[in-house]
Amino acid sequence: MQPVEINAGTWYLRSLRADERITDVPALSHLQVDDPTTYVTAAQRGWESETRFVWAICIPTTGELIALIGITTDGSSGRLWGEARDGYDEALDAAIGPVTRFAEGALGLPVGEPLSRGIY
């Protein structure tokens, strides 16, 4: 599956990037990701294999990553997880509903557990 962009009200959700136009590597470092470049590659593979769906929650005017949210498949259901940079918990909270609806409606993955904090 190709990554799907989501509008979460004030926030814009897109796949992770590390290319000549946009790089999320510095922002991922702020989220304590040990190897941000490898993390971006793994996130892309997760979309391709439909096992892990990761979105950058971004400021719409700049595209700057301020939080991450994702769904990891767990058998016939999905586990929702996410983490925000300092001061951006509201962006993560705003993304929960749209991402949950995408998981349940488009992927057929019920999300029963509340958001797990952290990066997976």
Buried (B, 14 or more C-beta within 10 A) or exposed (E): EEBBEBEBEEBBBBBBBBEEEBBBBEBBEEBEBEEBEEBBEEBBEBBEEEEBBBBBBBBEEEBBBBBBBBBBBEEEBBBBBBBBBEEBBEBBBBBBEBBBEBBBEEBEBEBEEEBEEEBB
